[in-house]
Amino acid sequence: MGASQGRITVPSLGRASAKGRCAGSRRSVSRGLTGPPCRTNSCTTSYQYTTGTTPKRPEETHAWLQAVLADPETHMWAIYLADDPSVIGALEFGMPTPGLGSIHYALGRSHWGAGLMTEAVDAVCRWATNTLPSLREITTSVAAANVRSARVLEKCGFQRVGSAFEVWERHASPIELHVYRREA
Ligand SMILES: CC(C)(COP(=O)(O)OP(=O)(O)OC[C@H]1O[C@@H](n2cnc3c(N)ncnc32)[C@H](O)[C@@H]1OP(=O)(O)O)[C@@H](O)C(=O)NCCC(=O)NCCS
């Protein structure tokens, strides 16, 4: 894959790079694990609406990455701006149940609202459709209050198919989730 002329690049990480790479709608470049490490200040993300926690030290990030990359059912991508070597976000795609994919993502706060994650999520979904023959559908859950994320999914062709409540460690009360689905 050639050098990017577009707005973002979405190189796959680790195992995923052996299986295929996903290209943003404006073309992408592959860096894989040879890409520069994530700088904490450019990767700071609001985890208010996720079950994730913000790593405080590089070792925590490395441990998390190692665990994710060791899982054969999980594919990871980093997001870069085309003209900047700093990681600004990430996406994770898994297929824990045969035929049923799931997607999770986060973007550095200073990059919100520019349509970047819509572009990245759509690219990963298209990669999954084209690369995983057994995939039938992709589902994900979004905190009901996370209107930005819901909008990203809707713009990527997901439809809301239900609701659920889940207990999250850092919240006193159960969180209402909206469940979204997109056919592969
Ligand atoms: C959710 C997240 C990935 C969105 O990324 P993003 O690049 O800002 O998303 P986009 O710019 O592609 O799209 C955001 C949409 O939400 C809309 N939006 C933003 N604020 C909004 C608000 N308060 N109410 C309603 N819509 C809103 C935007 O207008 C845009 O829609 P539009 O293109 O129709 O105008 C980002 O906010 C993030 O990383 N959040 C923290 C982690 C997280 O919540 N991950 C998802 C867990 S399910």
The ligand as a Gaussian input file, in Angstrom:
#p B3LYP/6-31G(d) Opt

LIG

0 1
 C      -17.206000       8.721000      20.007000
 C      -15.999000       9.271000      19.249000
 C      -15.163000       8.123000      18.740000
 C      -16.517000      10.113000      18.069000
 O      -15.441000      10.435000      17.206000
 P      -15.508000      11.690000      16.226000
 O      -14.391000      11.597000      15.242000
 O      -15.666000      12.932000      17.002000
 O      -16.888000      11.395000      15.456000
 P      -17.354000      12.070000      14.088000
 O      -16.803000      13.475000      14.016000
 O      -17.039000      11.132000      12.979000
 O      -18.935000      12.126000      14.268000
 C      -19.503000      12.680000      15.435000
 C      -20.962000      13.012000      15.172000
 O      -21.582000      13.309000      16.408000
 C      -22.232000      14.566000      16.293000
 N      -22.240000      15.179000      17.616000
 C      -21.207000      15.701000      18.293000
 N      -21.630000      16.179000      19.477000
 C      -22.942000      15.919000      19.538000
 C      -23.962000      16.166000      20.502000
 N      -23.667000      16.742000      21.671000
 N      -25.219000      15.756000      20.241000
 C      -25.510000      15.140000      19.074000
 N      -24.592000      14.882000      18.103000
 C      -23.334000      15.273000      18.361000
 C      -21.394000      15.322000      15.298000
 O      -22.100000      16.444000      14.779000
 C      -21.135000      14.230000      14.280000
 O      -22.278000      13.974000      13.467000
 P      -22.503000      14.708000      12.038000
 O      -21.332000      14.345000      11.165000
 O      -23.796000      14.149000      11.551000
 O      -22.550000      16.184000      12.277000
 C      -15.124000      10.162000      20.174000
 O      -15.945000      11.149000      20.719000
 C      -14.433000       9.381000      21.294000
 O      -13.350000       8.828000      21.119000
 N      -15.072000       9.341000      22.480000
 C      -14.480000       8.654000      23.651000
 C      -14.446000       7.135000      23.494000
 C      -15.801000       6.580000      23.134000
 O      -16.827000       7.044000      23.576000
 N      -15.759000       5.533000      22.286000
 C      -16.951000       4.863000      21.828000
 C      -17.434000       3.895000      22.843000
 S      -18.920000       3.103000      22.252000

